[in-house]
Amino acid sequence: MPQTIAVLSDIHGVLPALEAVLAEPDVRAADRIVLTGDIAAGPQPVETLDLLTALGDRAIWVRGNADRELVEMRAGKEPSIPDPIAPWAAAQLRDDQLDLLTSIPETVTFPVDGLGTVIFCHATPRDDEEVVLVDSRLDRWTEVFDGLPDEVDTIVCGHTHMPYVRLAHRRLVVNPGSVGMPYGRSGAHWALLGPGVQLRRTAYDIEAACTRVAAESTYPDAATWADYYLHSRASDAEALTVFGPRDGR
């Protein structure tokens, strides 16, 4: 029987969005659920990690830059990019959750039906903050792929919160988009792998979710944060403009 993998990236501590995706029949039926980073840095970090931990061995965890930074902030290190919600989220986490985030690997590699050997990472296989986009030039992908084993056929990443599938130097690159902080259009974005690639979007009640986040989170600006990110107020064009210089343009 073919293996199926649900990929959830950039949840950013948005519990209603995560619950909506986990309720999808294809996610419930998937053999494994891969979490490609930036899991908890958002308005409901404790609850998000508890729900994902309850998945047990079905979940395969990959650490994102925001996950790493939460641990660093609790150790007293200042974040590289100012983000008011991140220090707040770091302060909410229990010690066992910090231990979990510390233990998560930066990449995971295993075969997936129809896609060959797949490496799962957050930003790129070599760096958890590096930016590559749907229209990154091919010589940029040459840099990103440097040192990658020849047997890797497919790269699954996240980080930029915009879904895409493209070929680069005979390798397939998949970004599922963001569950909790989408750029471009609202909804919780994810991907289903095996034997092909399906980019999926789960629609849910955004207004109800914003109300719930504002009511349940103790983050002081939770209502404003939820309204902006859950409604995807930032367009994909705006996001590409901001990310462009980090892609070397």
N, C-alpha and C positions, 0 to 999 in steps of 0.2 A: 504494500500500500504506500503511495507517495507520501513523503514527509512534507508538512506545511509549517511555515514559520511566520508568526505575526511579529512585526517590528514596530515598536513604539519608541519614539524619540522625543526629547525635549518636552517632557510632561510638565516640568516647572511647578510642581506642587499644586496643580489645579485638579482637585478631587472630582468634581462633577464631570469634567471632560474625560478623565481616566475611567471613571465608572461607566460612562457611555460606551467607550471603546471595549472595555472588558466584557460588556453585555452583548457585543456583536456575536452572532452565531459563529462566524468564521474564526473569531478570536477564541471563543470558548472551545471550538473544535480543533484549534491548532495544536500540533505536537509540542511546540515550544514557543515561548514568548521572549523575544530578545529586546532588551531595554538599552538603547544606544545613547545613554547619557543625559545629563542635565535633568535629573529626576526630581529633586526635592526643592530647588531654589525657587520658592514661590509662596503663596499665601497659606497653603495647607501642607507643610512639609512632613509633619509627624504622621498625619493621617494617610498621606500618599505612600510613604515608606511602609507603614503597617499593612496597607492593602496589598502592595506588591510583594511584601515578604510572605504574606499568606498564600501566594501562588506556589510556594515551595520550589521543588526541583523543576517545575515547568518554566520558571523564569531564568533567563541567562542575562547577567548584568554586565554592562560595559560602563566605565566611568567617564563622565564628561568634565569639561573644565569647571563648570559650576559646582559639581559634586566635590571636586578636589578643593575648590576655593572655600566651600563651607567648612571643611575640615581645617583648612589653613586659618580661616578667620577665628575659629574657636581656639586656635593655638596662638592668636594674637597678631597674625599677619594681616596687613592692610590689603584689600582687594586691588587688583591691577586696574580694573575699570569700576568707577564709583557706581553703586547700585544699591539704593537704600533698602530694598527688600532682602537682599542677600545676607547682610549682617543680622537682620532680624530673624531670618529663617535659621541661620546657623545657631543662634541663641536658643531656639526652640527645641533642637534635636536632643534626644536622650543619648547617653553614652553608648548604648548598644547600637544606635543608629549611626553614630559617628564611626564606630568600629566597622560597621557594615560598609560605609562609604569609603573608608580607608582601604578595605580589603578588595574592592572591585578592581578587576584588571582593566587596562587601557584598551586592549583589543582581545577579541575572541575569534578563532578561526575553526570552521568545520564545513563539511560538504553539505550542500543542499540540492535536492533533486532538480535537475534541469539547469542549475546555475553553476555547477562545479564547486571548486573550493572557494568559499566565501569568507572574507575578513570583515568583521563588524567592528566599527570604531565610532568615535564621536564626531570629530572634525575631519581628520585625515588619519591614515594608518600611523603616521610618524609624529603627530602633534595634535593635542586636544583643543587648540585654539585657531589653527590654521583655517583659512577661508578658501573654499573652492565653490564655484557656482555653476549653474546650468550652462552658462556660456563662457566658462573659463577657457582660455586658449589652450591648444594642445601642448605647447611647450611648458605651460604651467603644470599640466598633468604629468609631464615627464619629470619635473621636479618632485611632485608629490609622490609619484610611484618609485622614486629612487630608493633602492634597497629592498623593495618588496619582492618576496620570493616569486619565481617564475610560475609556480603552480597556482598562484592566486588568480582566479578567473573573474571574480566579482567583488566589488567594494561596496559595503553598505555603511553610510555615514549619516550624520544629522547636522546639528550646530547652527545652520542658517535658517531653519524654520520655514523653508520653502521646498515643496516636493518636486522631484524630477527623476527621470531615468535617461541616461545617455551612454554612448560608447566613447571611450577614450583609449587609444592605442590598443584596440582589440579587447579591452576589458570593459565590463558593464559596471556602471556606477549608479547606485540607487540612493536617493535621499527620500525618506518617507514623509518629510515635513514634520510639523510639530503638533503634538496632542494638545498642549495647554496654551501655547503662545504663537499661534499661526500668523504669518505675514502673507497678505494677499487676499485671503478670503477666510471667513469664519468656519467653524467646525473643528472637529478633532481629526487630525490627519495621521495616517499610519500606512503600513504596507503589508501585503500578504505575499510571501515567497513560496515557490515550489508548486509546480515545476517551472512556472514563469514568474513574472512580477506584476502585481496589481497594486497601483496606488489607490488607496481608499480614503474616503472622507466620511466621518460619522457626524450626522447632523444631530444636534440636541438643543434643548430650550436654553438659549443664551441668556435671556432676561432672567429666567428662574435661577440659572447658575450664578449669575452676577449677584443676585439677591442672596443666594445661599453663601457664597464666598464672603460677602460683606457681613453677613450675620454670624458665620462660624469662625472666621479668622480673627485673630486679635491684632493683626497688622494694622496700624493706624490708618493707612490709606488704602485699605483693601478694596473698598467700593470703587475708587478711581482706577486702581490697578486693574481690577477685573473688567471694568467697562472698556478700558483701552485695549487690553490684550485679548479678551474673549471675543470681542466684536471685531478683532483684527483691524483696528483703526489704521495701522501702517500698511500701505499697499506694497505689493511685490516690487513695483517700480521704485518706491522710496527705499525699500530695503536693499535692493541691488545697488542703488546709488551710494548708500552708506557703506555697504560691504565692498564696493569696487576697489577702493585704494588698498584694502587688505588683501585683495586678490592680485595686487601688483599692477593695477591699471594706471 
